[in-house]
Amino acid sequence: MRIAFGTDERTAVTEAVIEELRSAGHEVEVLADGEAWPHVGHAVGAAVANGEATFGVVCCTTGTGVSIAANKVPGVRAALCTDAATAEGARRWNDANVLAFGLRLTTEAVAKEMVRAFLGTTPDPGEQPLVAAVELVTRPANGDGA
């Protein structure tokens, strides 16, 4: 699988996540490395929305900024997660396609657990009507996605 990865700061945690993804056999495209969080979120979100990557992983100090920025890209469902159970639920119930987390409090072990849970979980087909409803209610009034 091709994974778009972005961070506003390289740390031991980001290096551990990149290594975890690569050792699991994923192709990792590092985008917006060291850029400001709005650019990180947008770059990874755009790669996922355009089909250049299957999933995205974004991080910044709290994870909030990159998740907000990624969610501004139509078709992106970024989930800010703090543990593996939340990451699994984001995929299962929300069909999230971008995992966001904060670097301030996330350990290497927890970050790797979240990535494994996120990528190892499939969406619940029964939730697809709700996922589709989110896409409808977040579409701009003019309907052109801009």
N, C-alpha and C positions, 0 to 999 in steps of 0.2 A: 504494500500500500504506500502511496505517496502522502507524506505528512508535511504540511507547511508549519514551520516553527518560527516564532518571533518573541523577542524579549528586548526590553529597554536597557537591560544590564546583564552581562554575563557573570554568572556565579557558579559555585560548585553545584548548586541545585540544577541550573540550566544545563550544565555539562552532563550531569547524571541523567537527566531526561533525554537529551540527545543520544547519549550512549545507549540508554535503555531502548529507545526506538530503533536505533540501528542494529542492536544485537538481536532484536526481535524480527529482523529482516525487512524493516520498513525503509523506504527511501526518504530521507529527511532533507527538505529544502529550507535552509535557514534564511529567513527574510527579515528585513528591518532590524538587523542586529545592532543594538546600541542606540537606535533612534528613539525619539520621544514616543511615549505610549500611544498617542493618537495614530501615529504612522504605523506603529507595530500592529495594532488592532486592525487597522484598515488594510494593510498589506496582506496579512494572513487571511482576513475575511474575504478579500477580493480573490485570492488564490483558490479558496474553497468554493466560493460562489461561481467562479469562472470555470470550475472543473479542472484546474491545474493541480489541485490536491484533493484527496478524498476527505481528509480531516485537517483541522488546524489545532495547534497548541500555542497559547499566548500567555505571557507573564509580565508583570510589572510589580512594583513594591507591594500593592494590595491586591492586584488582579482586577480591581474594579474598573480602572480606566481602560485597560485593553479590552475588557469584555464589553464595555459601553461602545467603544470605537468599532469593534468587530460587528456588533449588533446593528450598527448603522448601515451595513452593507446588506442590500436586499438578498434574501435567501440564506442568510447566516443565522444560526441559532447557537449563540455562544453561551455557555454556562459557567458561571464562577463557582468553582468547587473547592472544598476544604478537606475532603477525605474521599476514599474509594467508594463508599456507599453513595455519596452525593453524585460522584462522577458516573457511577452505574445507573442511578436513577435518571440523570440528565439524558443519557442515551436511551434508556428503556421507555421513559414516559414522555420525553420531550423531543426525541430524535435530534438531540444537540449534535452539531457538526464541528464545533470549536470548543475545546476545553481551555478554560482560563483559570489561573491560580496566582496567588500572591507569593512573592519571594521573601517577604519579611518573616512570616511564621511557618512556612512550609519546609519540612525537612526533605532531604534527598529520598529517604525511604517512603515517606508519604507521597511525594511527587511521583515516584515510580509506580506506587500502588494505584494512584489515580489514573495514570496513563494506561496501565494494564486493564483496569476496570472499564475505563471509557472505551478503549478500542476493542475490548473483548465482549462487549454487550451489544445485542441487537435490539432495535426498537420493537416495542409491543405493537403488533398490527392493530389492536383495539384502540390504541391511542392516536392513530393516524388522522381521524376526523378532527381531533383537537389541534394537532400540529397544523393541519390544513387551515383551521380557523385562525390560528395565530398568523399565518401568512396573509390571510385575507384582511384581518383587522390592522395589520401593520403596513399594508400597501398604501402608498400615497393616494390621495383623493383623485388625482388625475389618472391613476392606474398604470402609469408608464414606468414605475419602478425608480424614477429619478427623484 
